[in-house]
Amino acid sequence: MSVNAQAYANYKSTAIETATPGRLLLMLYNAAIRNLDEAVINIKGNDLESAHNRLVKAQEIIVEFMCTLNMDYEISHKLMGLYDYLYRRLIEANVNKDVEKIEEVRVFLVELRDTWQEVVSKTSGVNSLGAAANGGLNVRG
């Protein structure tokens, strides 16, 4: 690994380790969206293996969202249903390499990310989001 690559890896690791739960949540949304964008590019370029790998990464992020929901809150049940739907759509998109389904999921993720961005910006300076503020999402940090 080059010196620059090692420095970037160290920076990225530190950014993740020191991020608040709200920032980690946003990082995950951004990573999922980025993976979907790359999957679309890969499908259009007929690089189906790379598209598959990107879609699996996005699926894994959605599973992480599902696993970290605090089900003590009503909104968490609604989010679970939405995440389950998005997860299933990505599986269908991956099997069929369907760009439309990927873009559908992307729209939802962008909207969710933007909503969480508002919450995080309103709670900046707070080390963690309260369960009520984050819809019961229990983000590990």
C-alpha positions in Angstrom: 0.0 0.0 0.0 1.4 3.4 -1.0 2.0 6.1 1.6 -0.9 8.1 0.2 -3.3 5.1 0.3 -2.2 4.4 3.9 -2.7 8.0 4.9 -6.2 8.0 3.3 -7.1 4.7 5.0 -6.0 6.1 8.4 -8.0 9.3 7.8 -11.1 7.3 6.9 -10.7 5.0 9.9 -10.3 8.0 12.2 -13.3 9.7 10.7 -15.5 6.7 11.3 -14.2 6.0 14.8 -14.8 9.6 15.9 -18.1 10.2 14.2 -21.3 10.7 16.2 -24.0 8.2 15.7 -25.9 10.7 13.5 -22.8 11.2 11.3 -22.3 7.5 11.0 -25.9 7.1 9.9 -25.3 9.7 7.2 -22.1 8.0 6.1 -24.0 4.8 5.7 -26.7 6.5 3.6 -24.1 8.1 1.4 -22.2 4.8 1.0 -25.5 3.1 0.0 -26.3 5.8 -2.5 -22.8 5.8 -3.9 -22.9 2.0 -4.4 -26.2 2.3 -6.2 -24.8 4.9 -8.5 -21.8 2.7 -9.3 -24.0 -0.3 -9.9 -26.0 1.7 -12.5 -22.8 2.7 -14.2 -21.6 -0.9 -14.1 -24.8 -2.3 -15.5 -24.7 0.3 -18.4 -21.1 -0.7 -19.0 -22.0 -4.4 -18.9 -19.7 -5.0 -15.9 -22.3 -7.3 -14.2 -20.0 -8.7 -11.6 -19.1 -5.2 -10.3 -22.7 -4.2 -10.4 -23.6 -7.3 -8.3 -20.9 -6.5 -5.8 -22.1 -2.9 -5.5 -25.7 -3.9 -5.1 -24.7 -6.5 -2.4 -22.9 -3.7 -0.5 -26.1 -1.5 -0.6 -28.1 -4.5 0.5 -25.8 -5.0 3.5 -26.2 -1.4 4.5 -29.9 -1.7 4.4 -29.7 -4.8 6.6 -27.6 -2.8 9.0 -30.3 -0.2 9.2 -32.8 -2.9 9.9 -30.7 -4.5 12.6 -30.1 -1.2 14.4 -33.7 -0.1 14.7 -35.0 0.2 18.2 -38.4 -1.5 18.0 -39.7 0.3 21.1 -40.8 3.1 18.9 -43.8 3.1 16.5 -41.8 4.8 13.7 -39.2 2.0 13.8 -41.9 -0.5 12.7 -42.7 1.7 9.7 -39.0 2.1 8.9 -38.6 -1.7 9.1 -41.3 -2.1 6.5 -39.7 0.4 4.3 -36.2 -1.0 4.7 -37.6 -4.5 4.0 -39.2 -3.2 0.8 -36.0 -1.5 -0.3 -34.0 -4.6 0.4 -36.3 -6.8 -1.6 -36.2 -4.3 -4.5 -32.4 -4.4 -4.5 -32.5 -8.2 -4.7 -34.8 -8.0 -7.7 -32.7 -5.4 -9.3 -29.6 -7.5 -8.7 -31.1 -10.6 -10.2 -32.4 -8.8 -13.3 -29.8 -6.0 -13.4 -32.7 -3.6 -13.4 -31.7 0.0 -13.4 -35.2 1.3 -12.8 -35.5 -0.6 -9.5 -32.1 0.6 -8.4 -33.1 4.2 -9.2 -36.4 3.7 -7.2 -34.4 2.6 -4.2 -32.0 5.5 -4.6 -34.9 8.0 -4.5 -36.0 6.6 -1.2 -32.5 6.6 0.3 -31.8 10.1 -0.8 -35.0 11.3 0.8 -34.3 9.4 4.0 -30.7 10.7 4.0 -31.8 14.3 3.6 -34.3 13.9 6.4 -31.6 12.5 8.7 -29.3 15.3 7.6 -31.8 17.9 8.9 -32.0 16.0 12.3 -28.2 15.7 12.6 -27.7 19.4 11.7 -30.3 20.4 14.3 -28.6 18.3 16.9 -25.0 19.2 16.0 -22.8 19.4 19.0 -24.7 16.6 20.6 -22.7 13.4 20.9 -25.5 11.1 20.0 -29.1 11.3 18.8 -31.7 10.6 21.3 -34.0 7.7 20.5 -37.0 9.9 20.0 -35.1 12.3 17.7 -33.8 9.5 15.4 -37.0 7.5 15.1 -35.8 4.8 17.4 -32.7 4.1 15.3 -30.1 2.7 17.7 -27.0 3.6 15.7 -23.9 1.9 17.1 -21.1 4.3 17.7 
